Amino acid sequence: MRDAYVVGAGQSAFGSFPDESYRSLFRTAVEAAVESVPNGFALADVEEAYLGTLGVGGRQLGLPGPACTEHVGLDGTPVTRVENACAASGYALRQAVMAVRAGMADVALAGGVEVMTDLSDEAVRYWLGVSGETEWERLSGTTFAGVYAQMASAHMREYGTTAEQLSAVAVKNHDNAAHNPKAHLDFTCTLEEATEAPAVAEPLTLYHCCPTTDGAAAALVVSEDVVEEYTDAPVRVAGVGAAADRVGLFQRDTYTAIPASRRAAETAYDAAGLDPAALDFAEVHDCFAVAELLAYEDLGFCDRGAAGDYVESGATRPEGDLPVNTSGGLKAKGHPIGATGAGQVVEAYDQLTGRAGDRQLDDPVVGLTHNVGGSGGAAVVHVLERADRREGPA
Amino acid sequence: MRDAYVVGAGQSAFGSFPDESYRSLFRTAVEAAVESVPNGFALADVEEAYLGTLGVGGRQLGLPGPACTEHVGLDGTPVTRVENACAASGYALRQAVMAVRAGMADVALAGGVEVMTDLSDEAVRYWLGVSGETEWERLSGTTFAGVYAQMASAHMREYGTTAEQLSAVAVKNHDNAAHNPKAHLDFTCTLEEATEAPAVAEPLTLYHCCPTTDGAAAALVVSEDVVEEYTDAPVRVAGVGAAADRVGLFQRDTYTAIPASRRAAETAYDAAGLDPAALDFAEVHDCFAVAELLAYEDLGFCDRGAAGDYVESGATRPEGDLPVNTSGGLKAKGHPIGATGAGQVVEAYDQLTGRAGDRQLDDPVVGLTHNVGGSGGAAVVHVLERADRREGPA
């Protein structure tokens, strides 16, 4: 099995762009990814591509892969659309890694895109709802805010988690987004504002929920055989893990964890030969504030039930032991469904290669990305490391 | 790179099944695949799964992967939805092969499903249309029958191909389907009936078009390290090829070929180390009769422009030099979009392992499957061989 490396990653701004199309956003992301490769990159080198998208709005529901890649001049390159709801482009990255490891490509592109803000509220609700369990969740009127609200309620009841602890996630991620020029909600908020905002689905307030966002992101993945052509700052895909679960929350054994996240993380840690203590930062799937708390526990950052105290301790702020969502996260950077997973990789790549601007952490070596589909029907975790700077045997 | 083998494949019947769901059809296909493994197979061995579906009807547009795999008890196994329109499960098989070759799974499942017959004619037209180029084909009212009719007209004008030659494809594939208990249109037709049937889109008549079909299919793919546990009749994935192209027919250089098919086939032949003369049979993408003629030329079965004469010669009938679509093809076996690619693999597996009943060819060793997305925006080709019976070096 050959090693795979991320040698470039880029994204469009995340936000509301009435003058853009899904293809123009994708092109912007790919151009940014190419631009980010230290030693230069010719797009024609791409031998294999994956596109993550839910296809919100039904713009090009079939064949969005070639529709996007033709727009950047990759007319003939094999491209496959990958979908696992909000984890679509996390899985696209995993497929690109697989293509490289399989020896079926030396250079692969993994991207994602979604355009959402030109739709009516009703249409957005429909298009998000299609990733819920159909018969007993979506068709009975349950939204994703409602599903995550049930998790939040259960976590509060079982572990004493408070509304202020949910708000602490929002405050941190808004603070981070305020330093990210690509973020959708690039303003700060206070604990009081977040807690006292109108409820979307109790106990989740407006500030506990991610926005509806347009955007695209892309990563360039190459094999160990060619990595030196592209970079002297190799970001190795040290570990990959994925897991599935029942699509409906009500079908699972627990409301206070996302088991697929835990299993995906275990696989990724095992493959990378490390545990969460080795991480210097993480980008986790915080579609709602409670999701970031669950991630802390599912990914082993803190004990089960301790996430509320953990966020309040400041451990996951940029100056803490394990900065989480320095990008602003889905919460404030934004959540263009199909672009989110690849967007997390952009932040990880930028942090690991010293490109994170005002958000730059102090020489991080190992980072993690965590992308969830639906309310946990799918999850995918990547451990990325600066191979040249990791201590101990390679 | 490890070799990958198909050790089992099965499908539901293709047809109209108002009492079935996409999940019950998927389960039937998976059970048939498991049943087909010579030395037995425990579904719990599956470490990785891919589901090809367009999601026709919008039943579970997000996360159909876990929605299907949970229904067969694979709740936790990583599963990824793969979509390239009508080539969805051809690409799902390719991803399963990649997972095995990458060393990320020893045992993988690739399946596909679609339910279409419970929709209105208008809804079917919409859901097929979403894989056309959106702005200039779909939204201007062009159907896929219309797009392929343009190819047929061009081929007739350029090469003198006749309506009777188009009908010869239909007659052959209906004859074959009449021997396939899983086929949707299991009746024969005459050359006259096919030629004189009402036009769907001139010059294509009703008999030149595939039906709207429900169905599911699945294949089990394992690594060389474990293949001997499952079978003494190993079907090796000798070659895989994929290619993309502009989504819209009008955007390409030719109306009389599908260039993505040609390039996918070249890649697959190169990987397998053989040329078309080595094939004992093929399942090709005959969504319309003209598509089978184009496939003959794109896949190198005959010279460019000679496909009409080739089919009239009988070469592709079961008793001919290169039997094509012994299953009945999309034309008569049926075309449940997401299930079609995996369904082709079922026929190939059955032929290579002597399970094809009344359609059984005389000891075939090498077969090909060819699956096209849209009008040629994507194509994928697999060369499958009985590794134990191929002459010359392995």
Interface residues (C-beta under 8 A of the other chain):
Chain A: M1 L54 G55 G58 R59 Q60 L61 G62 L63 G65 P66 A67 T69 E70 L74 D75 G76 T77 P78 V79 T80 R81 V82 E83 N84 A85 Y91 R94 Q95 V97 M98 A99 R101 A102 G103 M104 V130 S131 G132 E133 T134 V240 A242 A243 A244 D245 R246 V247 Q251 P259 A260 R263 A264 G373 G374 G377 A378 V380
Chain B: M1 L54 G55 G58 R59 Q60 L61 G62 L63 G65 P66 A67 T69 E70 L74 D75 G76 T77 P78 V79 T80 R81 V82 E83 N84 A85 Y91 R94 Q95 V97 M98 A99 R101 A102 G103 M104 V130 S131 G132 E133 T134 V240 A242 A243 A244 D245 R246 V247 Q251 P259 A260 R263 A264 G373 G374 G377 A378 V380
